[in-house]
Amino acid sequence: MSELILSRRGLLTGVSALGATAALSACGAKTGGTTSTGSGATADTSGDTVKVGLLNSLSGTMAISEVTVRDALLLAVKEINAAGGVLGKKLEPVSQDGASDWPTFAEKAEALITDTRVAATFGCWTSASRKAVKPVFERHKALLFYPVQYEGLEQSPYIFYTGATTNQQIVPALDYLKKQGHTRLYLVGSDYVFPRTANKIIKAYAAANGMKVVGEDYAPLGSTEFGTIVNKVKDAGADAVFNTLNGDSNVAFFKEYKSGGLTARSLPVLSVSIAEEEVKSIGTQYLEGQLTAWNYYQTTPGAANTGFVTAYQAAYGKDKPTSDPMEAAYVSVHLWKRMVEKAGSFDVAAVKAAADGIAFDAPEGKVTVDGATQHVHKTARIGKVGADGRITEVWNSGGPVAPDPYLKGYDWASGLS
Amino acid sequence: MTVVLNQSFTGISIGAVLLLIALGLTLTFGQMGVINMAHGEFMMAGAYTAYLLQQAIGDAGFSLLVALPTAFLVAGAMGALLEWLLIRRLYTRPLDTLLVTWGVSLMLQQLARDIFGAPNVQTRAPEWLTGNIGFAGTTLATNRLFILGLALLCVLGLTVVMRSTPLGRRIRAVVQNRDLAKVSGIATGRVDRTTFFIGSGLAGLAGVALTLVGPIGPTMGTNYIVDAFLVVVVGGIAQLKGAVITAFALGVLQSVLEYSTTVSVAKVVVLVAIVAFLQWRPQGLYTLRTRSLA
């Protein structure tokens, strides 16, 4: 028996050993969660400061997007502290790294609530991370403010959703494509909760609106091989692509899209997870002319936005763009402050009771909290990427759209869950 | 027909990336029996080298051309250093090389995170590498053609080195029988280090190539390392031609399956096919006949 064969066996044994270790540590994380102190962990509000948790991926595949959200949260905290804090107490942000890994998110959420004893937590990006922390916040009756557009069909009593739900982003985006005469859609997404649910909604919409979904593909998060998917898109006879890829897979996808000979003119891509920061890092030459759907762009007019952009760039650099999830994160801290002030207390139940109707003159325009769904009223916008990398609005809903996370107002959505 | 051509090209281009990454491994794992988990991080080092050079030079095309030899040297030097510091003490203990180099790979990832920041970065591709060439009704992406060319050049270069240079002869002698080579007067330590230098340098080249298709980040190596090991194992661990055939075969298989099913199904089927193949032929496609007595 040669040594070389032995070493190959060695490799296989070693790899399975590694796998086993990983599985074990995952189990450990889970048990750690369920055997915790139980419900009702209360925030420590005895001192001059109140801790707030920031929970974002500062490493891994989602860091490209989530670091900017953390920066925007810090900006809001700084502004609130400069204006005297909340109920006379300064906010002390405690940042935790979810590392683009869902069990890690749950673990860090647990730590923020039970060890750090934060009054509220702000963060998460992917729906998978939100689904991972949801039971943690519910078990401890603690508050999470979630700032990113998502697939809807969810409502947790302990989560406030300040990003768009589907009827504030995906449905308006489909309306826009329909109005532009697009009838044959190709769906490309990352393989996890948000794209799969979003695509279910898109297919229901298409069926009811005379559109046809001619193809549907999912790539693992972080995947960089898009050759085949681009070939399939080309062969399917689509007239628009609906893109729900998340994170840096978009870099590989748009590089492949362009080198495959597809352009915004020949086959436009409408993306729901690419904002200004991503445009910059993917490269404008790959994205020029492509469409995005959000509630806010750096170019959105208004004094509130000018102030936000100026303050953000003063803090983080002249060339740093602002984006929708950053804005929704920034807004979430301000909304929480107003809820606490109206409640006159940091107590979670009191804050929740005070939430309905809380409004803030946000960079995107006025946003108002809907107490029943814990979502906010937001204006829907479609934008186009320009040659300078900025996104300019080509359409908006004309005013804030009421949140409808379960799409109750749409007949075609009745079968969704 | 166009579909077949397009998909074959896509498969070949996936294969080219796999081959570039696996080439270095056929040397360090195949020839030397070292399970180098840090191979992916040497790739990452090559990619960051390309990024830094582009920051310094500016011109995308020129910086890419400078990056290729520089990344080879940078990653090669890291490999040689790793060999000198740790691996030379572990040649008879392959499983320990796995653990040690896994640790090193985690440290290198963290180091990259500390130096370059956690978010991934990108390089701009030169204009001539962002388009495509029409060929018989298909479109051949120029960046993929470039990677394919680079992979084939590396195979050619490595073949020449191994077959027709004194260094290659010495490497083969050490691989076949380390003790005999040593008593014949070959400085086995130096040969080991050189082999590691070349193997790791090739990982650096692969890293530069990957900047053309995707983002550069601290964990980019981990996305490819398992596939690369599979290529080497299936190819028959000591064999260049095994790696070449396997890389392209897996690439084409993956892309054909992906076209007719989905990405995840294709991945599962490819893995099952590999397991089945190794059941039938545990030694891989080709094996080296060695005179070692072990």
HADDOCK unambig.tbl for C-alpha pairs under 7 A between the chains (distance, minus, plus):
assign (segid A and resid 1 and name CA) (segid B and resid 294 and name CA) 6.64 0.50 0.50
assign (segid A and resid 2 and name CA) (segid B and resid 294 and name CA) 5.72 0.50 0.50
assign (segid A and resid 3 and name CA) (segid B and resid 294 and name CA) 5.98 0.50 0.50
assign (segid A and resid 4 and name CA) (segid B and resid 33 and name CA) 6.31 0.50 0.50
assign (segid A and resid 5 and name CA) (segid B and resid 283 and name CA) 6.61 0.50 0.50
assign (segid A and resid 7 and name CA) (segid B and resid 33 and name CA) 6.16 0.50 0.50
assign (segid A and resid 7 and name CA) (segid B and resid 94 and name CA) 6.07 0.50 0.50
assign (segid A and resid 8 and name CA) (segid B and resid 233 and name CA) 6.92 0.50 0.50
assign (segid A and resid 10 and name CA) (segid B and resid 94 and name CA) 6.97 0.50 0.50
assign (segid A and resid 10 and name CA) (segid B and resid 95 and name CA) 5.94 0.50 0.50
assign (segid A and resid 11 and name CA) (segid B and resid 35 and name CA) 6.91 0.50 0.50
assign (segid A and resid 14 and name CA) (segid B and resid 95 and name CA) 6.76 0.50 0.50
assign (segid A and resid 58 and name CA) (segid B and resid 118 and name CA) 6.22 0.50 0.50
assign (segid A and resid 59 and name CA) (segid B and resid 118 and name CA) 4.73 0.50 0.50
assign (segid A and resid 59 and name CA) (segid B and resid 119 and name CA) 6.42 0.50 0.50
assign (segid A and resid 60 and name CA) (segid B and resid 118 and name CA) 6.88 0.50 0.50
assign (segid A and resid 63 and name CA) (segid B and resid 118 and name CA) 6.40 0.50 0.50
assign (segid A and resid 63 and name CA) (segid B and resid 119 and name CA) 4.90 0.50 0.50
assign (segid A and resid 64 and name CA) (segid B and resid 119 and name CA) 4.45 0.50 0.50
assign (segid A and resid 64 and name CA) (segid B and resid 120 and name CA) 5.97 0.50 0.50
assign (segid A and resid 217 and name CA) (segid B and resid 262 and name CA) 6.58 0.50 0.50
assign (segid A and resid 218 and name CA) (segid B and resid 263 and name CA) 6.73 0.50 0.50
assign (segid A and resid 219 and name CA) (segid B and resid 263 and name CA) 6.10 0.50 0.50
assign (segid A and resid 224 and name CA) (segid B and resid 214 and name CA) 5.77 0.50 0.50
assign (segid A and resid 227 and name CA) (segid B and resid 10 and name CA) 5.62 0.50 0.50
assign (segid A and resid 228 and name CA) (segid B and resid 7 and name CA) 6.69 0.50 0.50
assign (segid A and resid 228 and name CA) (segid B and resid 10 and name CA) 6.44 0.50 0.50
assign (segid A and resid 228 and name CA) (segid B and resid 255 and name CA) 5.98 0.50 0.50
assign (segid A and resid 228 and name CA) (segid B and resid 258 and name CA) 6.66 0.50 0.50
assign (segid A and resid 228 and name CA) (segid B and resid 259 and name CA) 6.08 0.50 0.50
assign (segid A and resid 232 and name CA) (segid B and resid 259 and name CA) 6.72 0.50 0.50
assign (segid A and resid 248 and name CA) (segid B and resid 215 and name CA) 6.59 0.50 0.50
assign (segid A and resid 251 and name CA) (segid B and resid 214 and name CA) 5.84 0.50 0.50
assign (segid A and resid 251 and name CA) (segid B and resid 215 and name CA) 6.27 0.50 0.50
assign (segid A and resid 252 and name CA) (segid B and resid 213 and name CA) 5.55 0.50 0.50
assign (segid A and resid 252 and name CA) (segid B and resid 214 and name CA) 4.42 0.50 0.50
assign (segid A and resid 252 and name CA) (segid B and resid 215 and name CA) 6.94 0.50 0.50
assign (segid A and resid 255 and name CA) (segid B and resid 213 and name CA) 6.47 0.50 0.50
assign (segid A and resid 258 and name CA) (segid B and resid 130 and name CA) 6.82 0.50 0.50
assign (segid A and resid 258 and name CA) (segid B and resid 131 and name CA) 6.78 0.50 0.50
assign (segid A and resid 259 and name CA) (segid B and resid 130 and name CA) 5.26 0.50 0.50
assign (segid A and resid 259 and name CA) (segid B and resid 131 and name CA) 4.61 0.50 0.50
assign (segid A and resid 259 and name CA) (segid B and resid 132 and name CA) 5.44 0.50 0.50
assign (segid A and resid 259 and name CA) (segid B and resid 141 and name CA) 5.01 0.50 0.50
assign (segid A and resid 260 and name CA) (segid B and resid 132 and name CA) 6.52 0.50 0.50
assign (segid A and resid 260 and name CA) (segid B and resid 139 and name CA) 6.42 0.50 0.50
assign (segid A and resid 260 and name CA) (segid B and resid 141 and name CA) 5.89 0.50 0.50
assign (segid A and resid 261 and name CA) (segid B and resid 131 and name CA) 6.80 0.50 0.50
assign (segid A and resid 261 and name CA) (segid B and resid 132 and name CA) 6.45 0.50 0.50
assign (segid A and resid 281 and name CA) (segid B and resid 121 and name CA) 6.81 0.50 0.50
assign (segid A and resid 281 and name CA) (segid B and resid 122 and name CA) 6.38 0.50 0.50
